[in-house]
Amino acid sequence: MSEDGLEARDIENIILGGKVARKFTRDPRGTRYEIVGKTTDDSSGDVVCRFLPSGILLIITAYLEED
């Protein structure tokens, strides 16, 4: 996230305005989701996340898509 210069508002934009591109269901820690969407400056970005048993969304990683 920091290497690509992404900020919290970029992650929020990707999650709220993006779509689930892939679901990883074979992880023993729980299903992970890859969400693709746009950052605040309209760049394409990805967020990988999962829901914890408590219902909290855990952001695992976030990055800009390569051109």
Buried (B, 14 or more C-beta within 10 A) or exposed (E): BEEBEBEEEBBBBBBEEBEEEEEEEEEEEEEBBBBBBBBBEEBBBBBBBBEEEEEEEEEEEBEBEEE
